[in-house]
Amino acid sequence: MGEGEQLQVARVDPHRAGGDLVQAVVTGAGELVGLTIEPGAVDLDDLESLSDLIIAAVRDAGTQAANQAQALMPDLGGLRF
């Protein structure tokens, strides 16, 4: 594994949804390694909203991890992966 790949896999950035009520932490490789749910996000009468917040945080984290990985990849003769 090259130096850039090691940096990409090791990098961890938090991504939040719902005004910081849910935070997903994803590695540069897109692996979910943490999930924090603030108590204010939990309403036992509305668990669907909590599910939506979790999905949004994880999706955003994955998208941003993919974008960061793309930015770190070298230009391979005009081909981008």
N, C-alpha and C positions, 0 to 999 in steps of 0.2 A: 504494500500500500504506500503510495507516495505521500509526501508531506502535505500537499493540499487536501488529499483524501482524508488523512488523519485529522486535520483541522476541521474539515467538514463534519466528520462523524462525531468529534468531541464537542463541537459547539452546541450549546444549549441556550435557547432563548424562550422566555415566557411570553405567552400570547393570551390576551384576556378577552372576555365577552361579558356583556351585560353590566357595564360600568364596574368592572373588576370583581364581579360576584363569582365568576368562574375563571380559573387560570389553568391553561394547559401548557406543559413544558415538553418540547419536542427537540430531539437531537437534529443536527444538520442532515442526517440520513432519513429523517422523517419518523423516527421511532418515538412514540409517546412514552415518556419516562416520569411524568408527574401530572397530577391533577389536583387542584385545590378548589374547594367549594366553600365559599363564605356562608355562615349560618343564615344570613339574610336572603340567600338565594333559595332556601328551602321553605316552601309553602306546601304543607301536606294536602291542602285542598287543590293544588295546582302543580302537580309533579310534571305535567307536560311542558310547562315553561322551563323548568329546571333541565329537562331533557334537551330542549331546544338550545339552552345556553351552553350545555356541555358539548353538543354537536357543533355549535358555532365556534367555540373556543378551539376544539380539536381540529376542525376543518381549517380555520384561519392559521393555526400553528403549522399544519401540514403544508398549506399553500405557501406560507412564508419560508418554511424550511426548503421547499422545492425551489423557490425563487433564489434563495441564498446559494443553494447548491449549483444552480444554473449560472449564477454570477461568478462562482469560483472556478467553474470548468474552463479549461483553456480553449481558445478558438482552434478548432481542428479543420483548418482549410475551409472555413466558411460553414462547416457543418456544426450545428449546435444540437446537443442532446438534452 
